[in-house]
Amino acid sequence: MPDSTIGDVAEIESFLSRTCDDVLSWLPGTGWQPAWQSEAARELSESEARADGTTWRDVPVRTSYAAAAIFLLTAADCLRAMADSVNVLTATYTWAYWPAQ
């Protein structure tokens, strides 16, 4: 018999959904611009040249941003899946005791 209640499950599901929404709110739209005087703004103004003589422009900054966005979206997808799979049978509270070694 499960030892969590419908209320417990609703609380867990709500927490996971709110966390997912919070994480997704960290990502601005596709028109990302660096904050004024930020490290990213300084990176964009660099005139350092690549091996072929062209400037880096915003490639490193946008690549890092895209990678971070993918990881955050993946984490949000996992949170959403966890929230969708929570029910009275899967959200049991189990207490275990392991004596000190």
N, C-alpha and C positions, 0 to 999 in steps of 0.2 A: 504494500500500500504506500503510495507516495506521501511524503511528509511536507510537501509544499502546497500552498493553497492557490486558488485562482488569483487571489490578490497578490501573492508573491510573484506569480508568473507575469501578471500585468505590470508589476513594478519593474521586473527585470527587462521585459520587452520594451517598456517605456524608456528605461535608462539607456538601453542599447540604441534605440531609435533616436533619442535626443543626442547621444554622443555622435552618432553617424551624421546627423544634421549639422552639428557643431563643426565636425571635421570638414564637411563639404563647404561650410561657410568660410573657411580659411582660404579657399581658392578663388581668386578673382576671375573675371571673364578672360576671354582670349586676348583682349587688348591690354595685356600687362605692361605697365610702365614702372620703372624703379622709383622708389621714394626719393625725394629731394635730399641730396647730400648723402645718400646711402652708399654702401660698398658696391652695390650693383651699378649705381650711376657712375661711380668712378671707373668701374670696369668698362663700361660702355664708352667712356671718353678716352680710354687708353689708345695710344697710337702704335703699340707694339705690333710688329709685322710677323706674319707666319713665314714658313720656309719658302713659300712661293712668292713672297713680297707683298701679298695683300694683307689688309688689316683684319683683325679678328672680328671687329664690330660686336654684335650682340650674340654671336653664336655660342660662346661658352656659358653665358648667363642664361640664355633661353634653353640650352640643353640641360643645364642643372635644374632649372625650373620645371621643365617637362618631366624629367626623371622623378623629381619630388612629387609632382602632381600625380603621376602614375602610381607611385607607392601609396599616397594618401587615398586615391580612388579605390585601390585594391583593399586597403584597410577598411574603408567605408563599405565596400561590397561585402566583406567578411562580417562586419558588424550587422549589416542589414540581413544577411543570411542567418546569423545567430538569432537575431530578434524574431525572424520568421519561423525558426525551428523550436523556439521555447514553448513548452507546454507542461502540464502538471507532471507528466511522466519523465520528461527530460531534465527538469529543473529540481532534482531532489537534493536535499541537503544531507550530506553524509559526514559523520564525524568518525574519525579514526584516531586511535591512540598507538603511537609507536614509542616503546620505552627507550630511554637514552642508552646509547651504546657505551 
